[in-house]
Structures are given as C-alpha cells and as structure tokens.
Amino acid sequence: MIGEKLKLGEILVKEKFLTEEDLEHLLLKQNELPEKPPLGELAIAEGFITRQELKNILKMYKKQMRMGELLTSSKIISEKQLEEALAKQKELGKKLGEVLIELGYITEDELMLALSQQFDIPRMKPDSNVIDFDLVRLFNRKFLEANAFIPVFSDKESTTIIMANPFDEKTISGIQARIKNKLVIGIASKNEILSAINLVYENYHLKKLDGQKGKTYNAYGRLVIGNVDLGKGDDKTVSIVNYIILNAFKEGASDIHIEPQLNRLRVRYRIDGVLFHKTDLPISMALSIASRIKAVCGLDIAEKRRHQDGKITASIMGKEVDLRVSTYASTFGETVVIRILARHTSLIDLENLGFSPLNLFRYRTILDYPSGVILVTGPTGSGKSTTLYASLAYLNNKNLSIITVEDPVEYMIDGVVQGKLDPKLGMTYMDFIKSMMRQDPDVLMVGEIRDNEGAEATIQAALTGHKVLTSFHTDDTTGALLRLLDMGIDTFLVSSTVVSVVSQRLVRTICPNCKVEDKAISKGLLRSFKISPQEARNFKFYKGEGCEKCNNTGYKGRSAIHELLLVNDAIRDAILKKKTSTEIRNIARHEADLLSIREDGVYKALCGLTTLEEINRVVFHAEVDQYIPRKLHEIFEVSKRQYEDIDENKSIYEIDDESDVIEVSADEVKKEELPARDESIDEKENIEKISPENMLYSFDRESRNGIEVFRIRLNCRQIEDEIDAMKDIYMYYVYYRKYYNFREDDIDLSLFIEAVIFYAIKLRVNHSVDFAEAVIRNNGKELFIYLESVTEAQDNGNGKDNSSNLVYEIVDFDFFKNLLIRPTPLQAAARA
C-alpha cells in the first residue's frame, strides 16, 4: 500500500532536482503569472529539469501523485481548470475525473488515452465477447460497478483487469486478494466498463436460455478464414482474433495493425485513411495471436525472424473478402498488418467519383477520344483503381473491345476481358501487353506502370492507335509526365501519346449527422490557402461536431478530390523542350486552365463536403500554385460550371463584373501598351502617390483586376542574407515580363537586389516590421513588385483594432536609379 500522496514539488526536492529554496522560488513565480503554468513546466523553463527527466519522474511516482498534479503536469488541463474542478469537487463530493468531464474540460476518451500514453498503462476497450465470465463471477456485480473495473481474461502467469482508475490502490488490493495471479491493469472509461458489465451478464443469460433450447449462441456472427471457422472454439486467442477482425469489418476499416510494444500489444484500425487506436492487449498474448493469424493464412508459424506475406479468402458475416496478411519481425515481436479488401459487386458511376462539374465534363470528353494514354496518379489507397473501373464501365456502354491486365482483379465487369497478373508464372506486364495487342482491342487497361518496360509497352500500345488507361504513383499531374521521361521514354513519345493525367486523393467527408457551420475558422488555416478573412466571410464553411455515428471524429466516409491536366499544344512544346515540373505546371495553369488539387479541395469545402483542415492533411502544397492563387469565388464559379455554360472563345476564368474577380485575360494584357513615364512629375510627388495611405485604396481596387503571379517571404532584419530569395524574385520578374509581352527592363541582377534591399529597409524603418512578402503582380498594364507586411496592433484612439493593417512599399526601379546618380549634399556644394 502506498501511503500519503505527494505533490510534484515534494517529489522534485526528494529526487534532488530542486532545493527547498528553488521550490519556494518556483511557487512564488507560479502565483505571480496570470495563467499559472504547471510547476513542471516552470522547472523546465528555469533549467532545473529536462522534459524527459520530468516524464520519467511522472512515470516513477504516478501512483504516489494526486490526480490533479498528474493532469496538470501532463498538460492535459490547466492550473485554473484544476482549481475550478477542485472547488466543484468539494461541492459535489465526486471524483476529480468525473468533475472534469462534467465541466467539459476533457472527454472520457481523451482522459483515458492521455493517461495511457503518458503513464504506459494499456488502453483497453472491454468487449463482452472476449471477457471470461468465470472471472467476472469471482466478484459481486455491485462491487464491480461501484469500483468501475472488470476482469477480462487470464492465463497461467497473469490476469488482465480493466479499470477506470488504475491508480486506485485500495481497489487493486481488494482484487489481488481474490486473484492470486500477477495483475495486468488496463485503463478504460467508466461508461465503457459499466456497459461491458451489463452486456456480459446479458450474454450469459442469453447463452443459458439458448442452451436450454439446444441452440448455439454466437453474439458476433461468423468469421471463416479459408476453411477455418474462427467463430467456433472457446480458446481466448480464437475469441480475440475473432473480435479484432470482425470489429474492423463492422467499423469499415481498410487495415488492421497489431503491434507489439514494450509492455502491451497495440491494436489499431485504419478507417477512412486515418489510423485510430482500437485497444491494447497484454503483451503476453502477442505470440499466440500472431501464430493464430499465421496458421489460418498458411504462413510458417515457426519462422519468427523473417518477414512473411500471404493472401487468403475469408467470409465475414456472410460477405466474401480478401485478406492480405503481412508480418514484420520487430524489436518486441512480430507486427501483423491485415488489409481487408471487400469484393465489390457493383461499380461506381463517373458521376459518383467526386468530380466537380467542370472536371466531369472534361474527363468524359477525354474518355471519348479514340486513342491516347490516360494516366490516373496518386499514392497507394487514393482510389485510382475505382476511377479506372468507373472509366471502363463508362466505355463498356459502347461497342468497344476492352481488355485488361490487373493485380488483382478487384471488380468483375460483364463484357470486359479481364486478365490477372500472376508473378508465380514469371510473366510481367510487358508480356501481358504484347499478348493483349494480338486480341484486336479498342481499349486496354493496365493496372499499374511499375517499371521502364511497362511504361514503354503502354506508350507503344497508344502509338498503334489504341486507347490505354493506366495508373501511376506520382504526387501531381505534371510530375507524371516527368516521371515517364525519367523512365527513359522519349519526349516526343510522351508528348504525342499522353492526352490527360488525373491526380487524385481521398479526403474524409463531413458527417451529415453532426454537420454545422464553422464560424470560427482560424486565420492561419485561411492563410495557408491564400484566403483573406474578408473574402472568407462571403462563403460558408462547415465542420462536424462529432457524434456516435462518426465515432466523434466529425467525418464519415470519403470522397475524391482531383487535378485534371489536359495535354494541349503548349504543354507538348514544354515537354519537348524538357522544361521543369514547375515550368510545365505554370504553363498548364495559364494555357490549359489547370485547377490544382488543392483548389478542387477548396471547392469541395465550399460545397460543404469536407473541411480545409482535411485538405491540408491530405494534399501537399505546390509553391507554383501559391504564386498564382485564385480567389474563392473564382474557384467556386469555375468548378461548378456545366459544359453548356462554357464559351469556347473565352477563358473559363473570365467572370462578370458583378462577381468582383479577375477581369483581365492574357490576350487583353498582351494588347495593352505600356504607358510612358511622365518625367515632368517630381520624384517626391511620385513617392507621395505610393505612400501606404494612398496604396491601401489602390491595392484594394486594382489588385482585384490583376493577377498575383509570385510571392515569397523576406526577413527584413536580415535582408542582406536573403540573396537567394531575391535571385528567385528577379528570375520570375524577368520571366513574366517576357510571358506577358511587356517591354524588357534594362535593370540587371545586382541593381535589382540593391533596390529590393533598399525598400525592405525602408519598410522596416517606417513600420517596425521584421518580415515582409515580396509580391509580383500583373495589373494588365504593367508588371510591378511591392513589399507587403502587417503592422503590429496600435491604439489609434478611436477604440478600433488596427492589428491587421497592411503596409506596402512599391519597388520603384526608376526612382532608385535616380537616387544612385543623384549627387550627395557635399557633391552638390562642391559643384556649386
């Protein structure tokens, strides 16, 4: 039994990290600070202890510390929240954890998982189907419910107990008096334990009733792997494997991860692309569970040092699925990953793939092309196969001969000749494609381009006049073109055969049951998409609050977001010239109206299908897209357009005046003549015209009639060290002057850098800013550069908050050159 509970300060003094004087100093400082940070954080900040040492102390003394001290030291709650909860606890006479949950400072699940991670206590979710009722009957039901614990299972060495409060030494001593084995204690919420107790007794009575009628009670349903019925048998290992796989299937998991850790066996499910902790099991069960899964899948049970892979057919609750099992020899034992592949009986239509109206029209148009290669790209698990099958189903409605090679065949399509790649026969995709060409096909579908030979065979098939659909592993559409070149395919072959590239990702969709408007979207999140708060106010964004149907995640199901590249003449020329991915992407945005995958994600967020946070989680950020950001209304209006709304003679980005967006097309920019500089105006007058006060009006109005083509951040306090960034600005400035057919500027690189440094220093001195963003913008008449920053909050006396005021400095090269040649006061006096 542990005696009196200790405070963290007393423990730190006991372990000689602090003296009594040090402790007194920290406590005084803690009371002086308005937020009252945890004592452990103050000790770290003052250098008395490292974070790892504090973590070790908390683990060592976890049973001797007060619950409140544990939670604040672990940063689960704040000192203020603890004080409020303690005051409430005195009123109600409840346990501190219950009060904290009632006050809404933490949920039961958050509390359990945080305690589990912090103090190495296995997080176990009690399931009535794996609980040994003989163990439960050792204790009175009222005693179990009053102390919120339940015994789960036992072996020769230990007995596993799940508790709501694993630090309750009194209850643990009472349990130990009845069970002589070593106790393995896991943690779960009180509600989970009470629910499990109730279900265990219900199942017991049902089994008893069915036994009297001569029936066999099976609470979970049937699980048959190969010829082995895992639903049968009383062995605990069988029950647990049954529980893990059946639960994963019921919850819609695509993968099961069974991972031995230092003191537990962790079970996690991947649901909608995200790994979720399901439960922990005693580490003593790791070997038996791995062996059981290997046995039913036909793997070598005796081999524990080599990695093994296997496939097997299973029947789960009457539905046929394929299980792909992979074992990996890790430090603490064999890690087992099971991928669940359900056999689909119906195909998804193109309309249900998640394409925006514009992309759907474009993709249908491409599918109707008589020949050429259509590439579908994305990482593993991004829905590429689903898109390919939906495309085949669309083409299968025509009088075409369609033949495929796949590994494996995931959908059966009536009317399509489908071939399965079998590596055991020693045949490759190249061998299959050669044979497929002799079958007089119109359309070929190659499951995946994996190597140079497969890429070459796919291109050759398209050259002979066939339509070829295939998948590829690249991040974006332009990267797929360069990957083909990198695989040794000649530029003229790529440019003449590839007609389109589709890049896609799967994003979680907002749960319809708990969907609400997100009125508190953060400025930082908007900034990551180059969306201003003012612009965001014109649109509604949504989120899921979390409910039982979505497991409190706010998301339910997934949908695809796409980037569709149409390979036109401008892009073909860029491929032939072997331009970089950034250059090809830039050309695609201007010449092929490419909408990036992030922009398609923003459109889906505007439609209320997903969230901006989810887009950020899934989609990488391409810098070139940041240089030419599109406005929200532009993205929305363009993406939702149906094919009948598109005027072939106009850019799809030309929106009416009422929509208040970009109005200047590239052709209009080329037609404009550059106005001559008025030399009669005094330079001082020029500077006054571009002062921040005047520029605010100019930028608010003029910038909406222009295009931002480049943006990069500069450190104004160390501007002399930003030479590489300024070289990038110069490179893009020269490039876009040529691109938009503006007159060539005679400024060289060194003078350009000096001018940017001059105006950065001027911005810093005038407005006390540390950082600024250099922006290149085309307003239809000229390409100009300005430095933009945000002033700190100021009190202007009218009660308004000016924390978001923008300040600008135009980089005026003519004025700067005049400054350089203008005589100094001493030179002027000497000449006089």
Buried (B, 14 or more C-beta within 10 A) or exposed (E): EEEEBBBBBBBBBEBEBBEEEBBEBBEEBBEEEEEBBBBBBBBBEEEBBEEEBBBEBBEEBBBBBBBBBBBBBBEBBBBEBBEBBBEBBEEEEBBBBBBBBEEEBBBBBBBBBBBBEBBEBBBBBBBBBBBBEEBBEEBEEEEBBEBBBBBBBBBEEBBBBBBBBBBBBEBBEBBBEEBEEEBBBBBBBBEBBBBBBEBBBEBBEEBEEEEEEEEEEBEBEBBBBBEBBBBBEEEBBBBBBBBBBBBBBEEBBBBBBBBBBEEBBBBBBBBBBBEEBBBBBBBBBBBBBBBBBBBBBEBEEEEBEEEBEBEBEBBBEEEEBBBBBBBBEEEBBBBBBBBBBBEEEEBBEBEEBBBBBBBBBBBBEBBEEEBBBBBBBBBEBBBBBBBBBBBBBBBBEEEBEBBBBBBEBBBEBEEBEBBEBEEEEEBBBBBBBEEBBEEEBBBBBBBBBBEBBBBBBBBBBBBEEBBBBBBBBBBBBBBBBBBBBEBEBEBEBBBBBBBBBBBBBBBBBBBEEBBEEBEEBEEEBBEBBBBBEEEBEEEEBBBBBBBEEBBBBBBBBBBBBBBBBBBBEEBBEBBBEEBEBEBBBBBBBBBBBBBBBBBBBBBBBBBBBBBBBBBBEBBEEBEBBBBBBBBBBBBBBBBBBEEEEBEEEEBBBBBEEEEEBBBBBBEEBEEBEEEEEEEEEEEEEBEEEBEBEEBBEBBEEBBEBBBBBBBBEBBBEEBEEBEEBBEBBBEBBBBBBEBBEBEEEEBEEEBBBBBBBBBBBEBBEEBEBEBBEBBBBBBBBBBBBBBBBBBEEEEEEEEEEEEEBBBBBBBBBBBBBEEEEEEEEEEEEEEE
